[in-house]
Amino acid sequence: MNEFLASDIQFLKGVGSTRAEVLQKELGIFCFNDLLNYFPFRYVDRSKFFKISEIDSDSSYIQLKGKVKHIEEVGATKKKRLVAIFSDGNQEVELVWFKGINWIKRSIKINEEIIIFGKPNHYKGSINFSHPELDTVENRLKSAPLEAVYHTTEMMKNRRIETKIIRQISQNIVNHERFAIPEIFTDKFCEKYKLIPRHKAFKYIHQPPSQRHIEAAQYRFKFEELFFLQFPFIRKKINRKEVHHGITFINQENLYTQFINEYLIFDLTNAQKRVLTEISSDLYSGKQMNRLLQGDVGSGKTIVAFLTVLRAIDNNYQASLMAPTEILAIQHYIGLKELADKINIRIGLLTGSTTKKERIELHEKLQTGEIKLLIGTHALIEDAVLFKKLGLVIIDEQHRFGVAQRAKLQSKGIQNPHVLVMTATPIPRTLAMSMYGDLDYSVIDEMPAGRKQIKTAHRFGFARQKVHDFVREQVIKGRQVYIVYPLIEESEKLNYRDLNNGYDELLLTFPRPKYQVEMLHGKMKPSDKEAKMRDFAEGKINILVSTTVIEVGINVPNATIMIIESAEKFGLSQLHQLRGRVGRGSEQSYCILLSSKKLSSNAKTRLQAMVQTSSGFELSEIDMQLRGFGDIAGTRQSGLDQLKLASLNTDSGIADEARNAIVEILSEDPQLIDHQSLYLYMKDKQGYTDWENIA
């Protein structure tokens, strides 16, 4: 950063030590560069003047020219306000101030022409402006027609550092005689990607001559943000492919072909075939596979994973599959063992509940190579777990694991094992491409043929009895039911249904021995959880009352009803995951969302979306619009803090352009020898202090 940009903010004209202290505390602005990068959130057109008669209920911030006819302080000492009568020559409105009364009173002169700017309020048939901005006609004529508006805090307003002050001091920087902004891209690059010079972008965004200049400046900074957001991931991916030679599988498919020809009882979808081709290309390339496989609930990711395991075994390598919970690991083990037994492949299960005796036997058979596939939880990364020849690592619901955990599992291979990470959590395409740019990306976007769509309904709590009547009908027909609660115990702070009370009520509604109602939650012993799930899978339990511990991985084809209590408490992704626990057999399945009558706007939108679509991809886009990327991005979301102007929601086209630019630069100039300005900027840029490791 050059000397000018690094200058202490207190030395900028219009700031000083007092204002500097507030800017540092409230906005984290310490130097000129910080203020330059504090962008306006909108602009107002100050070229137009309105008449009072033109104000209507839809009017936003507007500008009036006129005179104050009368001004007085009204109310008791503690609730005192300043009220002025403002006239444009034809009609009058009230101007009201609750703070800074003495200063405002001294500033206003009766019958002197002034300009006011603010948002009109409508109250009991009259119009008033609360804390309008005041200006003289002379000053207004000197000012630009478009004015930047900045976010301010309550403390800043109390210290009279409002948007007008931020605008003035920002303009003091861009108009400073020493104003100098070094370019970070080459001229050729800027021309190709239609980027205006950086110094002009800063001037235009804080002091825009026109709307066209605002758009050009915003495009420049959005491109930069999305460029630097994606750069480390793409750099890592390219570096990995160049440096990390993977295990080269040969096209030897004895078990793979045998299983497909003799034991696969359904046809693979076109999407599954496409993904298997993409995986095969990785395995035979000589480079380490690092692929993210995204597929909606029930789309058939598990069979793709198993067929990939068979490719590893055909090449005399072992495979491991790590799941985030014991229940999911057990479920994978049960399902995959059934497939593996058909072709005499031995697989193992390792979780926190595995006994010492079982571990000793498992470790021995793993090191001799007798166990071809090891399934488990975090227990897989224990030092004692040693493979004879690990060639493939599969990680399910990968966002639940840390980078270090994934790396430790991979390190158990003699050579860099191939890695397939899977998720059923819907990830919007733009997010997947941007935040998981270090991984190749595959998606199963097609459901198996013949699968019936789950019927989803939203009901309020008072309809619970009718819902239970429907449950009774289904249980009599031999079906099974999940009932999910957001809480285990009653909470004083949260007004949601809880599992303990709900379970007691359900025992009265569905009495034993006619009905078998059991409880499952995360605080139970692992062995007890496993026993309950096994009983449910074997049909010994009619109704399983649970928390979200059954959110992922539970596969019971006979379960046809999912009831979610206090459904407004859950996010869209979680609701969709829970719904995916049913609809796994041939019978029609149902998901019933029970909620209170009082719903926020976001909660209504979420529940309506669940009723209207069964597509996880569509739901992920809606989720993104409702709450940004936040939780969707998992542990990688910290990178999104860089985005001040850009949005992965609305600027996907710019994200694609930035991604293409990164690939082009790194393909032609991996060490950035011809892009020294970019190299130096990234070394200096906060967040890239470990550049040498990235490079």
Secondary structure, DSSP 8 states (H G I E B T S, - for coil): --TTTTSBGGGSTTTHHHHHHHHHHHH---BHHHHHTS--SEEEE-S--B-GGG--TT--SEEEEEEEEEEEEES-STT-EEEEEEE-SS-EEEEEESSSHHHHHHH--TT-EEEEEE-EEEETTEEEEES-EEEEHHHHHHS-SEEEE----HHHHHTT--HHHHHHHHHHHHT-TT------S-HHHHHHTT---HHHHHHHHHS-SSHHHHHHHHHHHHHHHHHHHHHHHHHHHHHHHHH-B-----S--HHHHHHHHHT--S---HHHHHHHHHHHHHHTSSB--EEEEEE-TTS-HHHHHHHHHHHHHHTT-EEEEE-SSHHHHHHHHHHHHHHHHHTT--EEEE-TT--HHHHHHHHHHHHHT---EEEESGGGGSTT---SSEEEEEEESGGGS-HHHHHHHHTTSSS--EEEEEE-S---HHHHHHHTTTSEEEEE----TT----EEEEEEGGGHHHHHHHHHHHHHTT-EEEEE-SBSS--SS----BHHHHHHHHHHHS-TTTS-EEEE-TTS-HHHHHHHHHHHHTT--SEEEE-GGGSSS---TTEEEEEETTGGGS-HHHHHHHHTTS--SSS--EEEEEE-S---HHHHHHHHHHHH---HHHHHHHHHHHH-SGGGGGGGGGGGGG-SS--TTT-HHHHHHHHHHHHHHHHH-TT-TT-HHHHHHHHHSTT-TTHHHH-
